[in-house]
């Protein structure tokens, strides 16, 4: 598990499948992401989660946190 306290985005490097599990036990369905996909997340308060690679290939990304 890790925590984000400010908005952030990430860029997927290579494709793969990822599942998110949140600090309160909720989990998202696995989702497929492709090379070059960019995802933006708005954080209100904090976002505690774990990202699990559920695919068969390495999953990589670059995370950019927007500091205040």
N, C-alpha and C positions, 0 to 999 in steps of 0.2 A: 504494500500500500504506500501511496505517496499523496502529497497534498499540494493543491494550487490555491493561492489566495488572491491572485489577480487574473484577469482575462489572459488567454493564451491561444496560440495556434500551433498546428504541427503540419509538417510536410512529409508525406510518405515517400520513402526511398525503396523502390521495388514494390511488388504487390504482396498481398497476404491477407489473412483473416485474423481478426482481433475481437476479443470479447472483453467488456468492461465490467468489473465487479466493484460496487460502491461500498464505502465504509459502513453503511447501515444494512448491508447484506443484499440489497437489490442487485440484479445483474441484467445487462442488455443481451439481446440475442447476438450471436456472432455476426460480424459484418465483414464483407469483402472490401478491400481498399486496393486501389491501383497506384502504380508508380506516378508520382507527381500530384496526387490528390492533396488538397489543402483543407483542413478542418479548423474552424474557429470556435472557441468555447468561451461563453460569458460566464464569469464566476461571481456569484453573489454570496458573500461571506467566505466560504471555503468549499473546495471540491476535493474530497478524499476518495481515492479509487485505486484500483489495480488494473493494469492492462495485461491480458493474457493472450499470447500467441496460440491460437487454436488451429493454425494452418500447418502445412507440412514443409514450409520453407521459412528461412529466417525472416523476421519482420523488423524493419528499421524505420526510424523517423527522426526528424529534427524538430525539437520543441522550442518555441519562442514565447517567453513569458513577457507580457507588457507590464513593466514595473511603473509605479506611480512616481 
